[in-house]
Amino acid sequence: MTRILHLITTLQAGGAQTMLANLVAGASSEGSVQHHVVEMVSGGECSERIRRHAVSVHTLGMVRGRASASAVWRFVQLLRRERPSIIQTWLYHADLLGVLAIPAVRVPVVWNIRSAWHQGIDGFVPRMCARLSGFPAAVVVNSYAGQLIHSKLGYRPRRWCLIPNGFDLNVFKPDEQAHEALRAELGVVPGTLLIGMIGRWDPHKDHSMFLAAAAMLSRQIPALHFVLAGDGLTRDNRALCKLIDELQLSGCVHLLGKRTDVPRITAGLDVASCISIGEAFPNVVGEAMSAGVPCVATDVGDTAVLMNDADMIVPPGDPEALASAWGRILALSPPARRAKGMEGRIRIASRYSLAAVVQQYERLYGELLTDSRPLPH
């Protein structure tokens, strides 16, 4: 049996954490691969989701932003006890710790890069990883854009491996009941058109562009409503509420905060959006497509590759283009809108299903275990 030990900085909800949870959930039914997960900083909500699949989760008890020799020692002891076949690391700090463990355990280490842009991408830890990038047996990226920008940072791995995010079509799926239930929850009349975006309150998610476009389109379609869900998107967020009030949107913007029923909310939308100023391979776009919901997104990372729909790709920071793209979708008849959404679901099923992505990871693990090249010292 192949034993994969995953090391990740934190299991707080995010794109990398979601993909890790999906990977262990979709593990080979033959039981040929066994997963274990180690979080450097404890307390992430994805931990329970992973445990539900009978996968052990360990924590090193590190404090964010603080190096710990004792935590490194605990990690080495854990590796010697678990005796993994491969160490798979997720995110820069875990990549760094994983490669430092190579001399102690002498098994292949695989890095997993999940970004194509973010603040601090050229900081100390990513630059240190670039210098050490020849030591892992392979570096996985989830986007062409991520590979390109890290190559420019100086990454020179022995092997690049592109494995995109995968989506569970049994979790994110069309759901007419969700469509009705979301409107009932919001207190709007049945059939109200809803445009939504799911993503935490963060400058690079660009909620200001979303709201600016909402203000433009609501002048043309007064009955239109907007949904924002994610950490920090509540009435307690004074900056957000001030922006909503200034744009005269207080009666048609619904702030749902952090939710655990994202598949239901997604399926309840008429149009989904992801308008970040930087992404590698956005999960929320693939999730909306899986749910059969038409999506408009900014042209960042591999979003255009994922969607393959140039008419629904807009430039970052351009609310006029966003409002126009939304309007084109809403101008379609309901059957035509559903058909457009189903085109996205079919694309996910053919190229980005969770089962296919899990197979790609497991194929990589098998290839690395049969690779006769010596491990670096």
VOPAGU-2260 file (C-alpha; in pm, 1 decimal, decimal comma):
REM VOPAGU-2260
SITE   aa  ch    i         X         Y         Z
SITE  MET   A    0       0,0       0,0       0,0
SITE  THR   A    1     116,9     351,3     -83,7
SITE  ARG   A    2     110,9     574,9     222,4
SITE  ILE   A    3      90,1     947,6     145,6
SITE  LEU   A    4     158,5    1193,1     425,9
SITE  HIS   A    5      25,9    1539,9     345,1
SITE  LEU   A    6     180,7    1839,1     520,1
SITE  ILE   A    7     -13,8    2165,3     501,6
SITE  THR   A    8      34,7    2496,8     677,8
SITE  THR   A    9    -322,2    2514,5     809,6
SITE  LEU   A   10    -659,0    2348,9     755,2
SITE  GLN   A   11    -846,0    2678,0     768,3
SITE  ALA   A   12   -1083,5    2683,9     470,7
SITE  GLY   A   13    -918,0    2785,4     145,2
SITE  GLY   A   14    -852,0    2660,4    -205,6
SITE  ALA   A   15    -559,9    2433,3    -113,9
SITE  GLN   A   16    -743,4    2292,7     187,3
SITE  THR   A   17   -1052,5    2224,0     -22,4
SITE  MET   A   18    -851,5    2035,6    -281,8
SITE  LEU   A   19    -672,0    1833,1     -15,5
SITE  ALA   A   20   -1005,0    1738,4     144,0
SITE  ASN   A   21   -1142,4    1645,9    -198,1
SITE  LEU   A   22    -835,3    1437,4    -275,0
SITE  VAL   A   23    -860,1    1223,7      38,0
SITE  ALA   A   24   -1238,7    1195,8      -5,7
SITE  GLY   A   25   -1196,6    1066,7    -359,9
SITE  ALA   A   26    -909,3     828,2    -282,9
SITE  SER   A   27    -890,0     506,7    -482,7
SITE  SER   A   28   -1175,0     270,6    -390,4
SITE  GLU   A   29    -933,6     -21,3    -412,8
SITE  GLY   A   30    -760,1     109,0    -101,0
SITE  SER   A   31    -420,7     110,9    -271,6
SITE  VAL   A   32    -346,0     461,3    -139,1
SITE  GLN   A   33    -369,8     556,0     227,9
SITE  HIS   A   34    -365,2     922,7     326,4
SITE  HIS   A   35    -250,4    1091,8     647,6
SITE  VAL   A   36    -263,3    1467,6     703,9
SITE  VAL   A   37     -41,1    1689,7     918,9
SITE  GLU   A   38    -127,1    2055,2     982,7
SITE  MET   A   39     147,9    2287,8    1097,8
SITE  VAL   A   40     -91,4    2531,8    1270,9
SITE  SER   A   41    -389,9    2370,8    1442,7
SITE  GLY   A   42    -755,3    2469,3    1445,6
SITE  GLY   A   43    -870,5    2453,0    1083,8
SITE  GLU   A   44   -1232,5    2370,3    1006,5
SITE  CYS   A   45   -1134,7    2140,2     717,8
SITE  SER   A   46    -985,7    1903,2     974,4
SITE  GLU   A   47   -1323,3    1751,9    1064,7
SITE  ARG   A   48   -1418,6    1708,7     701,2
SITE  ILE   A   49   -1098,6    1512,6     639,8
SITE  ARG   A   50   -1147,5    1296,6     949,4
SITE  ARG   A   51   -1493,2    1196,4     827,1
SITE  HIS   A   52   -1315,9     993,5     560,3
SITE  ALA   A   53   -1123,1     790,8     820,1
SITE  VAL   A   54    -805,5     989,5     751,6
SITE  SER   A   55    -589,2    1070,5    1052,3
SITE  VAL   A   56    -504,6    1436,2    1114,5
SITE  HIS   A   57    -202,5    1532,5    1323,4
SITE  THR   A   58     -93,8    1878,2    1429,6
SITE  LEU   A   59     251,9    2016,2    1494,0
SITE  GLY   A   60     109,7    2292,5    1713,8
SITE  MET   A   61     309,9    2568,2    1549,6
SITE  VAL   A   62     227,5    2935,9    1595,8
SITE  ARG   A   63     168,9    3134,6    1277,8
SITE  GLY   A   64     468,2    3347,4    1185,0
SITE  ARG   A   65     703,1    3183,6    1435,0
SITE  ALA   A   66     966,1    2918,0    1362,2
SITE  SER   A   67     980,4    2624,3    1604,1
SITE  ALA   A   68    1266,6    2377,8    1630,6
SITE  SER   A   69    1054,4    2155,0    1856,1
SITE  ALA   A   70     779,5    2139,4    1593,0
SITE  VAL   A   71    1035,3    2038,8    1330,2
SITE  TRP   A   72    1156,3    1763,8    1561,2
SITE  ARG   A   73     797,4    1645,6    1618,4
SITE  PHE   A   74     748,9    1631,3    1243,9
SITE  VAL   A   75    1059,3    1418,6    1192,8
SITE  GLN   A   76     949,7    1183,8    1472,3
SITE  LEU   A   77     605,1    1159,8    1316,9
SITE  LEU   A   78     756,3    1071,3     979,4
SITE  ARG   A   79     966,6     796,5    1135,3
SITE  ARG   A   80     661,7     656,7    1311,4
SITE  GLU   A   81     421,7     673,6    1014,2
SITE  ARG   A   82     684,3     570,6     755,5
SITE  PRO   A   83     513,8     730,0     453,8
SITE  SER   A   84     593,3     627,0      98,8
SITE  ILE   A   85     572,1     989,6     -17,8
SITE  ILE   A   86     545,2    1328,9     152,2
SITE  GLN   A   87     307,0    1565,3     -27,8
SITE  THR   A   88     334,0    1927,2      88,9
SITE  TRP   A   89      84,9    2208,8      34,2
SITE  LEU   A   90     176,7    2581,7      39,1
SITE  TYR   A   91     515,4    2746,1      82,4
SITE  HIS   A   92     591,0    2695,2     451,9
SITE  ALA   A   93     496,4    2328,9     428,7
SITE  ASP   A   94     706,7    2294,7     112,4
SITE  LEU   A   95    1005,4    2432,9     299,7
SITE  LEU   A   96     959,7    2206,2     602,3
SITE  GLY   A   97     897,5    1903,6     381,8
SITE  VAL   A   98    1216,3    1939,9     183,6
SITE  LEU   A   99    1419,9    1991,0     502,0
SITE  ALA   A  100    1296,5    1650,2     617,8
SITE  ILE   A  101    1439,2    1462,5     317,7
SITE  PRO   A  102    1770,9    1368,1     483,6
SITE  ALA   A  103    1585,8    1225,1     785,6
SITE  VAL   A  104    1342,9     994,7     604,3
SITE  ARG   A  105    1477,5     953,4     249,9
SITE  VAL   A  106    1141,3     934,2      69,6
SITE  PRO   A  107    1020,1    1140,1    -226,3
SITE  VAL   A  108     878,8    1482,4    -141,9
SITE  VAL   A  109     625,0    1645,1    -372,7
SITE  TRP   A  110     552,4    2016,1    -348,4
SITE  ASN   A  111     211,2    2155,1    -437,6
SITE  ILE   A  112     190,2    2516,4    -557,8
SITE  ARG   A  113    -161,6    2659,2    -548,9
SITE  SER   A  114    -113,3    3023,0    -645,9
SITE  ALA   A  115     -38,5    3236,7    -946,3
SITE  TRP   A  116     -50,4    3569,9    -767,8
SITE  HIS   A  117     -79,1    3703,7    -415,6
SITE  GLN   A  118      80,7    3964,8    -195,2
SITE  GLY   A  119     416,7    3842,3     -70,5
SITE  ILE   A  120     469,8    3591,0    -347,8
SITE  ASP   A  121     823,6    3724,8    -380,3
SITE  GLY   A  122     883,4    3716,9      -3,3
SITE  PHE   A  123    1149,6    3529,0     191,9
SITE  VAL   A  124     986,0    3184,8     209,4
SITE  PRO   A  125     889,5    3161,6    -161,2
SITE  ARG   A  126    1238,9    3281,0    -258,4
SITE  MET   A  127    1395,0    3020,7     -28,3
SITE  CYS   A  128    1172,1    2755,9    -184,3
SITE  ALA   A  129    1289,5    2868,0    -528,5
SITE  ARG   A  130    1649,8    2801,2    -423,3
SITE  LEU   A  131    1557,4    2456,6    -292,2
SITE  SER   A  132    1320,6    2364,9    -575,4
SITE  GLY   A  133    1559,6    2109,3    -722,4
SITE  PHE   A  134    1525,9    1885,8    -415,5
SITE  PRO   A  135    1161,1    1771,4    -437,9
SITE  ALA   A  136    1094,3    1476,4    -665,1
SITE  ALA   A  137     823,5    1683,9    -836,2
SITE  VAL   A  138     642,3    2014,0    -806,8
SITE  VAL   A  139     268,6    2003,0    -870,8
SITE  VAL   A  140      94,3    2317,3    -996,4
SITE  ASN   A  141    -278,0    2358,5   -1048,7
SITE  SER   A  142    -243,6    2611,9   -1331,1
SITE  TYR   A  143     -26,4    2708,9   -1625,8
SITE  ALA   A  144     -17,3    3058,7   -1479,0
SITE  GLY   A  145     120,7    2926,1   -1150,4
SITE  GLN   A  146     400,1    2739,1   -1326,2
SITE  LEU   A  147     492,1    3044,8   -1531,8
SITE  ILE   A  148     513,3    3288,9   -1241,8
SITE  HIS   A  149     711,0    3048,0   -1023,3
SITE  SER   A  150     951,7    2978,5   -1307,9
SITE  LYS   A  151    1008,1    3354,1   -1320,5
SITE  LEU   A  152    1071,2    3348,8    -944,2
SITE  GLY   A  153    1352,8    3100,8   -1003,8
SITE  TYR   A  154    1189,1    2763,0    -946,7
SITE  ARG   A  155    1386,1    2493,2   -1128,8
SITE  PRO   A  156    1233,2    2159,9   -1022,6
SITE  ARG   A  157    1338,4    1822,6   -1151,5
SITE  ARG   A  158     981,3    1775,4   -1270,8
SITE  TRP   A  159     679,4    2002,7   -1313,9
SITE  CYS   A  160     340,6    1830,9   -1300,1
SITE  LEU   A  161      19,2    2016,2   -1387,8
SITE  ILE   A  162    -283,1    1875,8   -1204,3
SITE  PRO   A  163    -584,7    2109,5   -1202,1
SITE  ASN   A  164    -842,6    2130,6    -925,5
SITE  GLY   A  165   -1113,8    1867,1    -937,6
SITE  PHE   A  166   -1483,0    1905,1    -858,9
SITE  ASP   A  167   -1730,8    1662,1    -708,9
SITE  LEU   A  168   -2031,4    1658,5    -939,8
SITE  ASN   A  169   -2233,5    1476,7    -674,6
SITE  VAL   A  170   -2189,6    1766,8    -431,0
SITE  PHE   A  171   -2214,6    2063,2    -666,9
SITE  LYS   A  172   -2509,9    1994,9    -894,1
SITE  PRO   A  173   -2823,7    2161,2   -1030,3
SITE  ASP   A  174   -3089,9    2177,9    -760,3
SITE  GLU   A  175   -3427,0    2339,9    -820,0
SITE  GLN   A  176   -3518,4    2302,8    -453,2
SITE  ALA   A  177   -3207,4    2503,1    -359,5
SITE  HIS   A  178   -3320,7    2768,7    -605,1
SITE  GLU   A  179   -3651,7    2803,7    -422,7
SITE  ALA   A  180   -3509,3    2764,1     -71,8
SITE  LEU   A  181   -3250,6    3040,7    -115,2
SITE  ARG   A  182   -3516,7    3291,1    -218,1
SITE  ALA   A  183   -3731,1    3189,7      77,0
SITE  GLU   A  184   -3433,9    3240,0     311,3
SITE  LEU   A  185   -3364,5    3584,2     167,5
SITE  GLY   A  186   -3728,9    3686,0     189,4
SITE  VAL   A  187   -3762,8    3769,6    -178,2
SITE  VAL   A  188   -4040,1    3663,9    -411,5
SITE  PRO   A  189   -4005,2    3332,1    -597,5
SITE  GLY   A  190   -3829,7    3374,7    -929,3
SITE  THR   A  191   -3626,4    3677,3    -818,0
SITE  LEU   A  192   -3306,2    3696,6   -1020,9
SITE  LEU   A  193   -2998,9    3646,2    -802,0
SITE  ILE   A  194   -2637,4    3723,0    -885,9
SITE  GLY   A  195   -2387,9    3602,8    -628,0
SITE  MET   A  196   -2026,8    3570,8    -531,7
SITE  ILE   A  197   -1877,3    3338,7    -272,1
SITE  GLY   A  198   -1543,3    3435,6    -121,8
SITE  ARG   A  199   -1407,9    3588,3     197,3
SITE  TRP   A  200   -1376,6    3963,5     254,0
SITE  ASP   A  201   -1031,6    4032,0     110,9
SITE  PRO   A  202    -898,4    4313,4    -112,1
SITE  HIS   A  203    -791,3    4076,2    -386,3
SITE  LYS   A  204   -1146,4    3932,7    -411,2
SITE  ASP   A  205   -1251,7    4285,9    -519,6
SITE  HIS   A  206   -1597,8    4311,1    -368,5
SITE  SER   A  207   -1592,4    4681,4    -454,8
SITE  MET   A  208   -1595,2    4593,1    -826,2
SITE  PHE   A  209   -1883,4    4350,8    -768,6
SITE  LEU   A  210   -2088,3    4619,5    -592,9
SITE  ALA   A  211   -2005,2    4887,5    -849,2
SITE  ALA   A  212   -2129,7    4657,5   -1125,8
SITE  ALA   A  213   -2435,1    4571,4    -914,9
SITE  ALA   A  214   -2521,9    4940,5    -888,2
SITE  MET   A  215   -2495,6    4980,0   -1266,0
SITE  LEU   A  216   -2709,1    4678,8   -1353,6
SITE  SER   A  217   -2972,7    4737,8   -1085,4
SITE  ARG   A  218   -3060,7    5066,5   -1256,5
SITE  GLN   A  219   -3159,4    4861,2   -1561,4
SITE  ILE   A  220   -3319,7    4571,8   -1367,8
SITE  PRO   A  221   -3459,3    4719,7   -1043,3
SITE  ALA   A  222   -3590,4    4383,1    -913,5
SITE  LEU   A  223   -3242,8    4225,8    -928,1
SITE  HIS   A  224   -3086,2    4104,7    -600,8
SITE  PHE   A  225   -2726,0    4021,9    -508,5
SITE  VAL   A  226   -2581,2    3764,2    -270,2
SITE  LEU   A  227   -2240,2    3776,5    -100,2
SITE  ALA   A  228   -2126,3    3483,9     113,7
SITE  GLY   A  229   -1795,6    3429,1     288,4
SITE  ASP   A  230   -1596,9    3508,9     599,2
SITE  GLY   A  231   -1636,7    3876,4     693,0
SITE  LEU   A  232   -1936,3    3942,5     469,6
SITE  THR   A  233   -2181,7    4041,9     741,3
SITE  ARG   A  234   -2351,0    4355,7     869,7
SITE  ASP   A  235   -2070,5    4385,2    1123,2
SITE  ASN   A  236   -1836,6    4480,1     838,3
SITE  ARG   A  237   -1859,2    4858,6     852,4
SITE  ALA   A  238   -1647,6    4924,3     543,1
SITE  LEU   A  239   -1860,6    4689,0     336,2
SITE  CYS   A  240   -2190,1    4828,3     464,1
SITE  LYS   A  241   -2072,9    5184,5     401,1
SITE  LEU   A  242   -1993,6    5094,3      39,8
SITE  ILE   A  243   -2333,3    4929,0      -3,5
SITE  ASP   A  244   -2508,8    5235,1     136,5
SITE  GLU   A  245   -2308,0    5476,9     -79,7
SITE  LEU   A  246   -2409,5    5281,2    -390,0
SITE  GLN   A  247   -2773,4    5277,6    -276,0
SITE  LEU   A  248   -2783,1    4898,0    -273,2
SITE  SER   A  249   -2892,2    4836,3      84,7
SITE  GLY   A  250   -3229,1    4695,2     -18,8
SITE  CYS   A  251   -3097,9    4440,4    -267,1
SITE  VAL   A  252   -2763,7    4308,3    -132,3
SITE  HIS   A  253   -2778,7    4008,7     102,2
SITE  LEU   A  254   -2478,0    3938,6     326,4
SITE  LEU   A  255   -2472,7    3574,8     434,7
SITE  GLY   A  256   -2134,6    3557,5     605,8
SITE  LYS   A  257   -1943,6    3232,7     634,2
SITE  ARG   A  258   -2158,4    2934,1     536,8
SITE  THR   A  259   -2130,4    2557,3     545,7
SITE  ASP   A  260   -2396,9    2505,6     276,7
SITE  VAL   A  261   -2204,8    2654,3     -15,0
SITE  PRO   A  262   -2330,2    2390,4    -265,0
SITE  ARG   A  263   -2691,7    2486,8    -189,0
SITE  ILE   A  264   -2624,5    2859,7    -214,6
SITE  THR   A  265   -2432,8    2816,2    -539,1
SITE  ALA   A  266   -2710,2    2607,8    -694,5
SITE  GLY   A  267   -2962,2    2874,2    -594,6
SITE  LEU   A  268   -2801,2    3150,8    -800,8
SITE  ASP   A  269   -2891,5    3259,7   -1151,8
SITE  VAL   A  270   -2540,1    3391,4   -1214,9
SITE  ALA   A  271   -2221,2    3326,8   -1017,6
SITE  SER   A  272   -1909,3    3542,1   -1019,0
SITE  CYS   A  273   -1540,4    3535,3    -934,3
SITE  ILE   A  274   -1379,5    3873,1    -991,4
SITE  SER   A  275   -1051,5    3844,5    -805,2
SITE  ILE   A  276    -753,7    4046,8    -917,5
SITE  GLY   A  277    -542,7    3732,1    -885,1
SITE  GLU   A  278    -618,1    3357,9    -882,7
SITE  ALA   A  279    -451,3    3043,1   -1011,4
SITE  PHE   A  280    -743,5    2808,0   -1069,2
SITE  PRO   A  281   -1050,3    2934,0    -879,3
SITE  ASN   A  282   -1259,0    2667,8    -706,5
SITE  VAL   A  283   -1568,9    2887,0    -695,8
SITE  VAL   A  284   -1580,0    2901,4   -1075,6
SITE  GLY   A  285   -1552,4    2523,6   -1111,4
SITE  GLU   A  286   -1811,6    2475,7    -838,0
SITE  ALA   A  287   -2059,3    2706,8   -1012,2
SITE  MET   A  288   -2001,1    2530,8   -1343,5
SITE  SER   A  289   -2053,2    2194,5   -1172,3
SITE  ALA   A  290   -2383,7    2322,3   -1034,0
SITE  GLY   A  291   -2497,3    2424,6   -1381,5
SITE  VAL   A  292   -2489,5    2795,4   -1295,1
SITE  PRO   A  293   -2361,2    3042,2   -1559,0
SITE  CYS   A  294   -2052,6    3222,3   -1435,4
SITE  VAL   A  295   -1876,0    3550,3   -1510,1
SITE  ALA   A  296   -1513,1    3578,2   -1401,0
SITE  THR   A  297   -1207,8    3797,4   -1437,0
SITE  ASP   A  298    -928,9    3699,5   -1672,8
SITE  VAL   A  299    -673,2    3589,1   -1413,8
SITE  GLY   A  300    -470,4    3271,5   -1375,8
SITE  ASP   A  301    -621,8    2979,5   -1565,7
SITE  THR   A  302    -980,9    3099,5   -1532,4
SITE  ALA   A  303   -1022,8    3144,4   -1907,6
SITE  VAL   A  304    -884,0    2794,3   -1967,0
SITE  LEU   A  305   -1127,1    2650,2   -1714,1
SITE  MET   A  306   -1433,9    2829,5   -1851,6
SITE  ASN   A  307   -1354,3    2825,4   -2224,4
SITE  ASP   A  308   -1613,8    3100,2   -2274,0
SITE  ALA   A  309   -1454,5    3427,1   -2381,8
SITE  ASP   A  310   -1786,8    3613,3   -2369,1
SITE  MET   A  311   -1804,6    3557,1   -1991,8
SITE  ILE   A  312   -1445,3    3659,0   -1913,3
SITE  VAL   A  313   -1391,7    4023,1   -1813,4
SITE  PRO   A  314   -1082,9    4229,2   -1728,2
SITE  PRO   A  315    -999,6    4272,9   -1358,4
SITE  GLY   A  316   -1112,5    4606,2   -1215,3
SITE  ASP   A  317   -1369,4    4674,4   -1488,2
SITE  PRO   A  318   -1720,9    4697,3   -1336,4
SITE  GLU   A  319   -1873,6    4814,5   -1666,1
SITE  ALA   A  320   -1758,3    4493,8   -1839,9
SITE  LEU   A  321   -1884,2    4287,0   -1546,9
SITE  ALA   A  322   -2229,6    4448,2   -1549,4
SITE  SER   A  323   -2247,8    4400,1   -1926,8
SITE  ALA   A  324   -2161,2    4029,0   -1902,3
SITE  TRP   A  325   -2418,0    3977,7   -1627,2
SITE  GLY   A  326   -2674,9    4152,8   -1842,3
SITE  ARG   A  327   -2605,7    3924,5   -2137,9
SITE  ILE   A  328   -2679,0    3617,8   -1925,0
SITE  LEU   A  329   -2993,8    3763,4   -1770,3
SITE  ALA   A  330   -3121,1    3863,8   -2115,8
SITE  LEU   A  331   -3141,3    3494,1   -2206,0
SITE  SER   A  332   -3466,0    3309,4   -2160,2
SITE  PRO   A  333   -3474,4    3079,4   -1853,6
SITE  PRO   A  334   -3432,5    2763,9   -2070,6
SITE  ALA   A  335   -3140,5    2923,4   -2258,0
SITE  ARG   A  336   -2982,5    3027,9   -1927,0
SITE  ARG   A  337   -3014,1    2673,0   -1793,2
SITE  ALA   A  338   -2865,1    2536,5   -2114,6
SITE  LYS   A  339   -2569,0    2771,2   -2081,7
SITE  GLY   A  340   -2516,1    2656,1   -1724,3
SITE  MET   A  341   -2528,5    2290,8   -1830,0
SITE  GLU   A  342   -2256,5    2356,1   -2088,1
SITE  GLY   A  343   -2028,9    2442,0   -1795,7
SITE  ARG   A  344   -2126,4    2128,8   -1605,1
SITE  ILE   A  345   -2053,6    1913,6   -1909,6
SITE  ARG   A  346   -1710,8    2076,8   -1941,6
SITE  ILE   A  347   -1630,7    2001,3   -1576,9
SITE  ALA   A  348   -1744,5    1640,5   -1617,8
SITE  SER   A  349   -1527,7    1593,1   -1925,9
SITE  ARG   A  350   -1208,9    1763,9   -1800,2
SITE  TYR   A  351   -1211,8    1846,2   -1430,0
SITE  SER   A  352   -1407,3    1580,8   -1243,2
SITE  LEU   A  353   -1276,0    1491,5    -900,2
SITE  ALA   A  354   -1234,1    1126,7   -1000,1
SITE  ALA   A  355   -1011,0    1219,5   -1295,6
SITE  VAL   A  356    -796,8    1453,5   -1084,7
SITE  VAL   A  357    -754,2    1194,6    -808,0
SITE  GLN   A  358    -634,3     948,4   -1072,8
SITE  GLN   A  359    -374,0    1200,3   -1186,5
SITE  TYR   A  360    -238,2    1235,1    -831,5
SITE  GLU   A  361    -229,6     860,8    -779,6
SITE  ARG   A  362     -59,8     810,1   -1116,3
SITE  LEU   A  363     208,7    1061,7   -1014,8
SITE  TYR   A  364     265,6     884,3    -683,5
SITE  GLY   A  365     304,7     551,2    -863,6
SITE  GLU   A  366     554,1     697,5   -1110,1
SITE  LEU   A  367     764,0     851,7    -832,9
SITE  LEU   A  368     783,2     523,4    -642,9
SITE  THR   A  369     916,8     345,2    -950,6
SITE  ASP   A  370    1162,3     623,9   -1037,4
SITE  SER   A  371    1513,0     484,3   -1002,0
SITE  ARG   A  372    1684,0     824,0    -979,5
SITE  PRO   A  373    1858,4     877,2    -644,8
SITE  LEU   A  374    1710,5    1120,4    -395,7
SITE  PRO   A  375    1907,6    1444,4    -348,4
SITE  HIS   A  376    2130,4    1480,4     -43,0
